Amino acid sequence: MSAGAIAMLIVAIVIVWGGLVASIVHLRRHPDPGPPDEV
């Protein structure tokens, strides 16, 4: 693999895993409310 391909692989991995971590952190700080209570 060329250096450019390895760099693009690392960038893609960082984007995917960074988005996953960011979404987990966001859900930990702002949990989704449950379904509304039916009366």
mmJSON file of the N, C-alpha and C atoms, coordinates in Angstrom:
{"data_MODEL":{"atom_site":{
"group_PDB":["ATOM","ATOM","ATOM","ATOM","ATOM","ATOM","ATOM","ATOM","ATOM","ATOM","ATOM","ATOM","ATOM","ATOM","ATOM","ATOM","ATOM","ATOM","ATOM","ATOM","ATOM","ATOM","ATOM","ATOM","ATOM","ATOM","ATOM","ATOM","ATOM","ATOM","ATOM","ATOM","ATOM","ATOM","ATOM","ATOM","ATOM","ATOM","ATOM","ATOM","ATOM","ATOM","ATOM","ATOM","ATOM","ATOM","ATOM","ATOM","ATOM","ATOM","ATOM","ATOM","ATOM","ATOM","ATOM","ATOM","ATOM","ATOM","ATOM","ATOM","ATOM","ATOM","ATOM","ATOM","ATOM","ATOM","ATOM","ATOM","ATOM","ATOM","ATOM","ATOM","ATOM","ATOM","ATOM","ATOM","ATOM","ATOM","ATOM","ATOM","ATOM","ATOM","ATOM","ATOM","ATOM","ATOM","ATOM","ATOM","ATOM","ATOM","ATOM","ATOM","ATOM","ATOM","ATOM","ATOM","ATOM","ATOM","ATOM","ATOM","ATOM","ATOM","ATOM","ATOM","ATOM","ATOM","ATOM","ATOM","ATOM","ATOM","ATOM","ATOM","ATOM","ATOM","ATOM","ATOM","ATOM"],
"id":[1,2,3,4,5,6,7,8,9,10,11,12,13,14,15,16,17,18,19,20,21,22,23,24,25,26,27,28,29,30,31,32,33,34,35,36,37,38,39,40,41,42,43,44,45,46,47,48,49,50,51,52,53,54,55,56,57,58,59,60,61,62,63,64,65,66,67,68,69,70,71,72,73,74,75,76,77,78,79,80,81,82,83,84,85,86,87,88,89,90,91,92,93,94,95,96,97,98,99,100,101,102,103,104,105,106,107,108,109,110,111,112,113,114,115,116,117],
"type_symbol":["N","C","C","N","C","C","N","C","C","N","C","C","N","C","C","N","C","C","N","C","C","N","C","C","N","C","C","N","C","C","N","C","C","N","C","C","N","C","C","N","C","C","N","C","C","N","C","C","N","C","C","N","C","C","N","C","C","N","C","C","N","C","C","N","C","C","N","C","C","N","C","C","N","C","C","N","C","C","N","C","C","N","C","C","N","C","C","N","C","C","N","C","C","N","C","C","N","C","C","N","C","C","N","C","C","N","C","C","N","C","C","N","C","C","N","C","C"],
"label_atom_id":["N","CA","C","N","CA","C","N","CA","C","N","CA","C","N","CA","C","N","CA","C","N","CA","C","N","CA","C","N","CA","C","N","CA","C","N","CA","C","N","CA","C","N","CA","C","N","CA","C","N","CA","C","N","CA","C","N","CA","C","N","CA","C","N","CA","C","N","CA","C","N","CA","C","N","CA","C","N","CA","C","N","CA","C","N","CA","C","N","CA","C","N","CA","C","N","CA","C","N","CA","C","N","CA","C","N","CA","C","N","CA","C","N","CA","C","N","CA","C","N","CA","C","N","CA","C","N","CA","C","N","CA","C","N","CA","C"],
"label_alt_id":[null,null,null,null,null,null,null,null,null,null,null,null,null,null,null,null,null,null,null,null,null,null,null,null,null,null,null,null,null,null,null,null,null,null,null,null,null,null,null,null,null,null,null,null,null,null,null,null,null,null,null,null,null,null,null,null,null,null,null,null,null,null,null,null,null,null,null,null,null,null,null,null,null,null,null,null,null,null,null,null,null,null,null,null,null,null,null,null,null,null,null,null,null,null,null,null,null,null,null,null,null,null,null,null,null,null,null,null,null,null,null,null,null,null,null,null,null],
"label_comp_id":["MET","MET","MET","SER","SER","SER","ALA","ALA","ALA","GLY","GLY","GLY","ALA","ALA","ALA","ILE","ILE","ILE","ALA","ALA","ALA","MET","MET","MET","LEU","LEU","LEU","ILE","ILE","ILE","VAL","VAL","VAL","ALA","ALA","ALA","ILE","ILE","ILE","VAL","VAL","VAL","ILE","ILE","ILE","VAL","VAL","VAL","TRP","TRP","TRP","GLY","GLY","GLY","GLY","GLY","GLY","LEU","LEU","LEU","VAL","VAL","VAL","ALA","ALA","ALA","SER","SER","SER","ILE","ILE","ILE","VAL","VAL","VAL","HIS","HIS","HIS","LEU","LEU","LEU","ARG","ARG","ARG","ARG","ARG","ARG","HIS","HIS","HIS","PRO","PRO","PRO","ASP","ASP","ASP","PRO","PRO","PRO","GLY","GLY","GLY","PRO","PRO","PRO","PRO","PRO","PRO","ASP","ASP","ASP","GLU","GLU","GLU","VAL","VAL","VAL"],
"label_asym_id":["A","A","A","A","A","A","A","A","A","A","A","A","A","A","A","A","A","A","A","A","A","A","A","A","A","A","A","A","A","A","A","A","A","A","A","A","A","A","A","A","A","A","A","A","A","A","A","A","A","A","A","A","A","A","A","A","A","A","A","A","A","A","A","A","A","A","A","A","A","A","A","A","A","A","A","A","A","A","A","A","A","A","A","A","A","A","A","A","A","A","A","A","A","A","A","A","A","A","A","A","A","A","A","A","A","A","A","A","A","A","A","A","A","A","A","A","A"],
"label_entity_id":["1","1","1","1","1","1","1","1","1","1","1","1","1","1","1","1","1","1","1","1","1","1","1","1","1","1","1","1","1","1","1","1","1","1","1","1","1","1","1","1","1","1","1","1","1","1","1","1","1","1","1","1","1","1","1","1","1","1","1","1","1","1","1","1","1","1","1","1","1","1","1","1","1","1","1","1","1","1","1","1","1","1","1","1","1","1","1","1","1","1","1","1","1","1","1","1","1","1","1","1","1","1","1","1","1","1","1","1","1","1","1","1","1","1","1","1","1"],
"label_seq_id":[1,1,1,2,2,2,3,3,3,4,4,4,5,5,5,6,6,6,7,7,7,8,8,8,9,9,9,10,10,10,11,11,11,12,12,12,13,13,13,14,14,14,15,15,15,16,16,16,17,17,17,18,18,18,19,19,19,20,20,20,21,21,21,22,22,22,23,23,23,24,24,24,25,25,25,26,26,26,27,27,27,28,28,28,29,29,29,30,30,30,31,31,31,32,32,32,33,33,33,34,34,34,35,35,35,36,36,36,37,37,37,38,38,38,39,39,39],
"pdbx_PDB_ins_code":[null,null,null,null,null,null,null,null,null,null,null,null,null,null,null,null,null,null,null,null,null,null,null,null,null,null,null,null,null,null,null,null,null,null,null,null,null,null,null,null,null,null,null,null,null,null,null,null,null,null,null,null,null,null,null,null,null,null,null,null,null,null,null,null,null,null,null,null,null,null,null,null,null,null,null,null,null,null,null,null,null,null,null,null,null,null,null,null,null,null,null,null,null,null,null,null,null,null,null,null,null,null,null,null,null,null,null,null,null,null,null,null,null,null,null,null,null],
"Cartn_x":[0.851,0.0,0.888,0.463,1.236,0.963,1.795,1.635,0.31,-0.093,-1.365,-2.552,-2.486,-3.575,-3.658,-2.518,-2.503,-3.039,-2.669,-3.167,-4.684,-5.209,-6.655,-7.366,-6.746,-7.306,-7.39,-6.342,-6.333,-7.385,-7.5,-8.51,-9.911,-10.176,-11.495,-11.799,-10.82,-11.018,-11.304,-10.556,-10.762,-12.15,-12.607,-13.936,-15.019,-14.924,-15.957,-15.965,-14.813,-14.754,-14.984,-14.536,-14.788,-16.27,-16.971,-18.416,-19.129,-18.671,-19.261,-19.067,-17.852,-17.56,-18.36,-18.44,-19.193,-20.673,-21.236,-22.647,-22.889,-21.966,-22.103,-22.026,-21.073,-20.939,-22.195,-22.718,-23.927,-25.11,-25.272,-26.391,-26.219,-24.974,-24.741,-25.122,-24.83,-25.129,-26.592,-27.214,-28.603,-29.349,-29.741,-30.421,-31.772,-32.129,-33.416,-34.532,-35.569,-36.705,-37.452,-38.053,-38.814,-40.092,-40.859,-42.134,-43.068,-43.938,-44.853,-45.81,-46.128,-47.056,-48.466,-49.108,-50.48,-51.415,-52.4,-53.317,-54.592],
"Cartn_y":[-1.188,0.0,1.24,2.225,3.466,4.326,5.321,6.209,6.968,7.349,8.049,7.181,5.898,4.982,4.772,4.653,4.475,5.728,6.901,8.148,8.238,7.887,7.928,6.899,5.732,4.718,5.247,5.887,6.433,7.532,8.394,9.458,8.858,7.843,7.214,6.56,5.886,5.237,6.283,7.38,8.437,9.057,9.249,9.829,8.892,7.607,6.653,6.495,6.192,5.976,7.269,8.396,9.678,10.0,9.704,9.908,9.0,7.771,6.838,7.335,7.748,8.251,9.524,10.412,11.656,11.37,10.404,10.086,9.458,8.62,8.023,9.099,10.013,11.1,11.965,12.263,13.086,12.386,11.088,10.369,10.226,10.146,10.091,11.411,12.531,13.844,14.221,13.799,14.144,12.861,12.06,10.791,11.04,10.13,10.232,10.021,10.853,10.62,9.36,8.717,7.515,7.865,6.858,7.139,7.876,8.721,9.468,8.517,8.869,8.032,8.203,7.078,7.135,7.163,8.04,8.204,7.454],
"Cartn_z":[0.0,0.0,0.0,-0.734,-0.804,0.433,0.617,1.773,1.696,0.494,0.334,0.719,0.351,0.691,2.199,2.844,4.3,4.986,4.485,5.07,4.93,3.763,3.566,4.443,4.632,5.518,6.939,7.404,8.762,8.902,7.9,7.94,8.006,7.202,7.196,8.54,9.124,10.426,11.498,11.482,12.477,12.328,11.094,10.882,11.409,11.084,11.5,13.014,13.614,15.057,15.825,15.285,15.931,15.975,14.892,14.876,15.86,15.973,16.933,18.358,18.685,20.03,20.3,19.316,19.502,19.745,19.033,19.23,20.601,21.065,22.396,23.47,23.334,24.312,24.312,23.131,23.045,23.713,23.479,24.087,25.593,26.073,27.521,28.182,27.511,28.088,27.922,26.831,26.531,26.163,27.147,26.812,26.139,25.247,24.571,25.59,25.541,26.443,26.016,26.969,26.668,25.93,25.561,24.893,25.847,25.319,26.201,26.907,28.142,28.911,28.355,28.084,27.592,28.789,28.717,29.853,29.601],
"occupancy":[1.0,1.0,1.0,1.0,1.0,1.0,1.0,1.0,1.0,1.0,1.0,1.0,1.0,1.0,1.0,1.0,1.0,1.0,1.0,1.0,1.0,1.0,1.0,1.0,1.0,1.0,1.0,1.0,1.0,1.0,1.0,1.0,1.0,1.0,1.0,1.0,1.0,1.0,1.0,1.0,1.0,1.0,1.0,1.0,1.0,1.0,1.0,1.0,1.0,1.0,1.0,1.0,1.0,1.0,1.0,1.0,1.0,1.0,1.0,1.0,1.0,1.0,1.0,1.0,1.0,1.0,1.0,1.0,1.0,1.0,1.0,1.0,1.0,1.0,1.0,1.0,1.0,1.0,1.0,1.0,1.0,1.0,1.0,1.0,1.0,1.0,1.0,1.0,1.0,1.0,1.0,1.0,1.0,1.0,1.0,1.0,1.0,1.0,1.0,1.0,1.0,1.0,1.0,1.0,1.0,1.0,1.0,1.0,1.0,1.0,1.0,1.0,1.0,1.0,1.0,1.0,1.0],
"B_iso_or_equiv":[0.0,0.0,0.0,0.0,0.0,0.0,0.0,0.0,0.0,0.0,0.0,0.0,0.0,0.0,0.0,0.0,0.0,0.0,0.0,0.0,0.0,0.0,0.0,0.0,0.0,0.0,0.0,0.0,0.0,0.0,0.0,0.0,0.0,0.0,0.0,0.0,0.0,0.0,0.0,0.0,0.0,0.0,0.0,0.0,0.0,0.0,0.0,0.0,0.0,0.0,0.0,0.0,0.0,0.0,0.0,0.0,0.0,0.0,0.0,0.0,0.0,0.0,0.0,0.0,0.0,0.0,0.0,0.0,0.0,0.0,0.0,0.0,0.0,0.0,0.0,0.0,0.0,0.0,0.0,0.0,0.0,0.0,0.0,0.0,0.0,0.0,0.0,0.0,0.0,0.0,0.0,0.0,0.0,0.0,0.0,0.0,0.0,0.0,0.0,0.0,0.0,0.0,0.0,0.0,0.0,0.0,0.0,0.0,0.0,0.0,0.0,0.0,0.0,0.0,0.0,0.0,0.0],
"pdbx_formal_charge":[null,null,null,null,null,null,null,null,null,null,null,null,null,null,null,null,null,null,null,null,null,null,null,null,null,null,null,null,null,null,null,null,null,null,null,null,null,null,null,null,null,null,null,null,null,null,null,null,null,null,null,null,null,null,null,null,null,null,null,null,null,null,null,null,null,null,null,null,null,null,null,null,null,null,null,null,null,null,null,null,null,null,null,null,null,null,null,null,null,null,null,null,null,null,null,null,null,null,null,null,null,null,null,null,null,null,null,null,null,null,null,null,null,null,null,null,null],
"auth_seq_id":[1,1,1,2,2,2,3,3,3,4,4,4,5,5,5,6,6,6,7,7,7,8,8,8,9,9,9,10,10,10,11,11,11,12,12,12,13,13,13,14,14,14,15,15,15,16,16,16,17,17,17,18,18,18,19,19,19,20,20,20,21,21,21,22,22,22,23,23,23,24,24,24,25,25,25,26,26,26,27,27,27,28,28,28,29,29,29,30,30,30,31,31,31,32,32,32,33,33,33,34,34,34,35,35,35,36,36,36,37,37,37,38,38,38,39,39,39],
"auth_comp_id":["MET","MET","MET","SER","SER","SER","ALA","ALA","ALA","GLY","GLY","GLY","ALA","ALA","ALA","ILE","ILE","ILE","ALA","ALA","ALA","MET","MET","MET","LEU","LEU","LEU","ILE","ILE","ILE","VAL","VAL","VAL","ALA","ALA","ALA","ILE","ILE","ILE","VAL","VAL","VAL","ILE","ILE","ILE","VAL","VAL","VAL","TRP","TRP","TRP","GLY","GLY","GLY","GLY","GLY","GLY","LEU","LEU","LEU","VAL","VAL","VAL","ALA","ALA","ALA","SER","SER","SER","ILE","ILE","ILE","VAL","VAL","VAL","HIS","HIS","HIS","LEU","LEU","LEU","ARG","ARG","ARG","ARG","ARG","ARG","HIS","HIS","HIS","PRO","PRO","PRO","ASP","ASP","ASP","PRO","PRO","PRO","GLY","GLY","GLY","PRO","PRO","PRO","PRO","PRO","PRO","ASP","ASP","ASP","GLU","GLU","GLU","VAL","VAL","VAL"],
"auth_asym_id":["A","A","A","A","A","A","A","A","A","A","A","A","A","A","A","A","A","A","A","A","A","A","A","A","A","A","A","A","A","A","A","A","A","A","A","A","A","A","A","A","A","A","A","A","A","A","A","A","A","A","A","A","A","A","A","A","A","A","A","A","A","A","A","A","A","A","A","A","A","A","A","A","A","A","A","A","A","A","A","A","A","A","A","A","A","A","A","A","A","A","A","A","A","A","A","A","A","A","A","A","A","A","A","A","A","A","A","A","A","A","A","A","A","A","A","A","A"],
"auth_atom_id":["N","CA","C","N","CA","C","N","CA","C","N","CA","C","N","CA","C","N","CA","C","N","CA","C","N","CA","C","N","CA","C","N","CA","C","N","CA","C","N","CA","C","N","CA","C","N","CA","C","N","CA","C","N","CA","C","N","CA","C","N","CA","C","N","CA","C","N","CA","C","N","CA","C","N","CA","C","N","CA","C","N","CA","C","N","CA","C","N","CA","C","N","CA","C","N","CA","C","N","CA","C","N","CA","C","N","CA","C","N","CA","C","N","CA","C","N","CA","C","N","CA","C","N","CA","C","N","CA","C","N","CA","C","N","CA","C"],
"pdbx_PDB_model_num":[1,1,1,1,1,1,1,1,1,1,1,1,1,1,1,1,1,1,1,1,1,1,1,1,1,1,1,1,1,1,1,1,1,1,1,1,1,1,1,1,1,1,1,1,1,1,1,1,1,1,1,1,1,1,1,1,1,1,1,1,1,1,1,1,1,1,1,1,1,1,1,1,1,1,1,1,1,1,1,1,1,1,1,1,1,1,1,1,1,1,1,1,1,1,1,1,1,1,1,1,1,1,1,1,1,1,1,1,1,1,1,1,1,1,1,1,1]
}}}
